[in-house]
């Protein structure tokens, strides 16, 4: 009788382990597929003639943009100079109260690159990607802008595009061609974060 019960218990354990293994494999395959999706999306430049370029905020140190932010600003300036967009819309506030807002730093950088002041719009309230886009939509509505090109690093764009689409922004995306995230180690860390954040957005809407 003990052998019988022991056999039943062992069978249940084996079935549980097999089921857990299949579930773990499914999760790994799903996360891998999402990661590939993020990479493939960011590799494509969808820029088209639009009213403005929405430049997603990134770190600024004092009055200088971080290397990552500078690449985003430079790419937006290039889109403006090429005539792809009519205006630049810089987003981002300040993390530290004493620092300038990210959007203000970006504006100064763009002015130095030859973009006229009347072609630059800013918002300085946002702190996150979702807030960047919410505030960008507000500024677009206030200025009668109907279409946009979202500018950011390649791996950031899938999440940003999902958020913008849910906000009803008529937009396409254009990745920075010279991202500062160059090494595989750094890219892998950024990609893992984006996979996590994208799932967080799907589940929470934030």
N, C-alpha and C positions, 0 to 999 in steps of 0.2 A: 504493500500500500504506500509506503514512504517513497519507494522508487517511482511509483505512478505519479504521486504529487510532485516529486522532484522533476520528473520528466516534463510535466505540464508547465511548471515554473520556468524551467530552462527554455522551453519553446516560446513562452511569453517574452522572456528576456531577449531571445534572439530576434523575435519579431519586432520588439521595441527598438532594439539597436539597428535593425535593418531599416525601420521606418525613420528613425532619427538620422541615419546616414543619408537616406534619400532626401529628406527635408533639408539637411545641411548642404547637400550637393545642389539642390534646386535654388537655395538662397545664394550660394556662390555664383551659380550660372546667371541668376537674375542680376546680381550686383555687377558682374562682369559685363553683361549686356548693356546695362545702364551706363557704365563707364565708357564703353565703346561708343555708345550713342552720343555722350557728351563730347568725346574727342572728335567724332566725325562731324557733329554739328559745328563745333568751333573751328574746324579746318576750312569751312566754306565761307567765302566773303559774299554776302548777299546785298551789298550796298547798291542803292538805286537813287535817282534824283528824289530828294525829300526836302521838306521845309527846314528840318534841323537835324543836328547830330546830338543825341543825348549821351554825354560822357559820364559814365558811372564813376563815382568817387573812389579814391584810394588815399593812402596815407600822404600827408604833407608835413614837412618838418619846418616849423617856423614859417618862413615865407617861401620855401622851396618845395616843389613836388618831389615825392619819392621817385626813384627810377621807374617803378611800375606805373605810377600816375603820369609821369612825364611821357611815357610811351603812348598812353591813351590820349593825352592832350595833343601830342604831335600827330597822331593818326587822324584825329578829328580836324586839326588844322589842315592837313593834307587833303581831306575830303572837301573842306571849304574852298581851298585854293584850286582844286580841280573842278569846282562848280557842282559837285554832287549834292551838297547841302547849302542852304541859303544862310543859316545861322547855326551858332554853336550854343548848346545848352549845358552848362557845367553844373554838376550836382555835388552835394556833400557839405556838411557843416564842419565844426571843429571838435575833436575829441577832447583836447585840453583847452580850457577857456582862454588861456593866454595866447594860443596859436591862432593864426588866421584860418578862416573856413577853407576847406579844400577847394570849393568852387571859386573863392576869391583868389587863391593861389593860382588856380588854373586860368582864370581870366587874365591875370598879370602875365602869365607865361604866353598865352595866346596873343596878347597885345604886343609883346616883344617880338613875336614871330610875324607881325604885320597884319593881324586880323583887326579890322576897324571895330571900335567900341560898340557901334550900333548893330553889329552882327553877333554880339555876345549877350547871352542871357544867363542868369545864375539863380540858384536857390541855395540857401545855407542852413536849412532846418534838418536835413536828413542825416541819418547815421548808418543806415543799413541799405542793402540793395533794394529791398522792398520800398523803403522810404524814399530812396533816390528816385525810383520810378513813379511813386505816388506824387511826389513834389514836382517831378518833371511834367507829369500830366497836367497838374494845376497850372504851371507856367505856360505850357502849350495852349491851354484853353484861354488863359488871360491874354495871350498874344495872337490868337487866331491861327495857330499852327496845327496842321492836320496830319502830317506824316513825319516820321523820324527814322534815323539810322542809329541804332544803339551801338556804342563803341565801348569795348572792354577787352580783357584778355580772352583768348580763345576758349579756355576751359570754363570761363565764367558765363558765357553767353547763353547756353541752353537754359539755365535757371532764370537768367534775366529775361529771356524771350518768353518763357512760360509765364512769368509774373506780368510782363507788359501786355501779353495777350489777354490775360484774365482781367487786366485793368481797362481793356478796350483801346489800347494805344495802337494805331496803325503804324507798324514798324517792321523793319528788317534789321539784321545784325551785320556788323563788320568788325572782325577781330584785328587786334594790333598785330601787324606783320613782324614786328621785332620785339616780341614779349621778353620781359626780363626773366621769366620763368624758363630757363634754358636747359639746365641739367635734368636728367631723368629723375634724380632723387628729389629735386624741388618740384618738378612736374607731378611726380607720383603723390607727393604730399598734398598738393593743390587739388589733384583729381579726387583723392580719397575724401577730402573735405567737401568738394562739390557733390559727390555722390551722396554723402550724408546730408548736406544742406538741401539738396533737391528732394530727397525723401521727406525731410522735415517739412518742406513747403507743401508737398503733396498731402501730407497728413494733417498739417496744422494751418496751412494757408499763410504762413509767415516766413 
